[in-house]
Amino acid sequence: MYQLAVIGAGPGGYEAAIRAAQLGLRVALIEKDALGGTCLNRGCIPTKALLHTAEVYRAVKEGAALGVCAKEISLDERAMFARKDEVVRGLRSGIAQLVRANRIDLYEGEGRIEAAGRVAVGGSTVEAERILVATGSVPAMPPIEGIDLCITSDDLLDGGNLPQRLAIIGGGVIGVEFATLLTGLGRGVAVIEAMDRLLPALDREFGQSVAMNLKRDGAQVFTGARVSRVSRAQDGLCVEFETRGGHASCTADAVLCAVGRRANTDGLFGTHVQVEMERGRIRVDGRFETSVPGIYAVGDVTGGVQLAHAASAQGIACVEGIAGVSSGLRLDLIPSCVYTDPEIASVGLTADEAKAQGLAVRTGKALMGANGRTQIAGGARGFVKVVVDAKSDALLGAQLMCGRATDIVGELNAAIAAGLTRAQLLRAVRAHPTFEEAVTEALEAVEGRAIHAAPARR
Ligand code: NAD
């Protein structure tokens, strides 16, 4: 009898299993596919590995402007995918070692919850005092005519042949990251987004800037455009969509469907297990327990923020709760990172969100055009914005579009979690030349005192 059985070895599941083992629980981990889940095998890691190659490729191609003399540059797509596979394999074997080292019993097979405390895996039964479901999500396929002609991010990451022309349904995170990858490799891209801007769930300025950058790199961007039909055409696939201006279409070699992900609960529950669901996701309480006592769930399968680090944090908080220790993790403060060029990162409240909550805020913004490190890297467009509480001076949120934004956001997230004020953040001297100097500039800009911005006219 185990004290905990975890179903799903993605970031939510395997990290929870390891923490539970560290806390002295006897743990079983059940996985039907590869260790690491979507994030490692079909998501964050492979996408970023390919984006890294695209970034290098682009830098070398643009090298002439930087003083590099490269006679001929060509992309070896097979080598690019082989490198991505190598990165994934390396990380996967690291997880396998950790699972073994923590004396977690790994069951390879599909887990099915037959009752509270009982999971069937293949021909055997795993019995545990508690069960944690961390089965993640799968791409959602909307009821659009011809949707079966479309591919998903899973197919693109499998490799083989990146299309010369890719149409993308959905300008959310997956849509813009694949648009960045393909334009970086010099391929044709069209992004078709139903809402009035790309990345509609994030600060308005991100979507507008990403659209400008993608267009600069040759992509077509259609916003306020809802896809109604995909069909075969003479020279590929035709995507039809409705815009305010009327009916429109574009043609591509492949069509990526990136309109969100749905909870993966297929075949998870036996007929006698009735777990309360909400719009297809497992409903949990503040301790991640489902409506069935002893069955818990974390990560994408519960909806909410569908991010690897959110799932990991929830998994850790859940098992620490089970073991009776308090983690103190701020689960309400989850940074969002989008791997565009330049990178995007956001944490806490935007100015609009703060105002909608009735909070009086002050904001500061630094433009990356004035940042030395940005000029060195050959980029110009971008910004760092901070939102502070007008009364307490505490940092409430930050939005970054700049080099290393996805790393810099950590400092700001830690500051919000610790309740630091703008004045406290300004005690730190930031090194030169770094992208991070823009944080100082944005914090100073709240008072109109940024050094590298002309003063407002008096
Ligand atoms: P998403 O929700 O971010 O974006 C989907 C987009 O599709 C929305 O903007 C929506 O308006 C649009 N859409 C829906 N129906 C449409 C239609 N018929 N025509 C045109 N547009 C339509 O979902 P996603 O990009 O598929 O990503 C799935 C999840 O994976 C997200 O929760 C995301 O946060 C996560 N993810 C995160 C990262 C990261 O953190 N870097 C990377 C990839 C994925």
Residues whose N, C-alpha, C, O or C-beta is under 5 A from the ligand:
A	BS01	NAD	I169 G170 G171 G172 V173 I174 G175 I192 E193 A194 M195 P200 A225 R226 V227 A258 V259 G260 R261 Q306 C337 V338 Y339
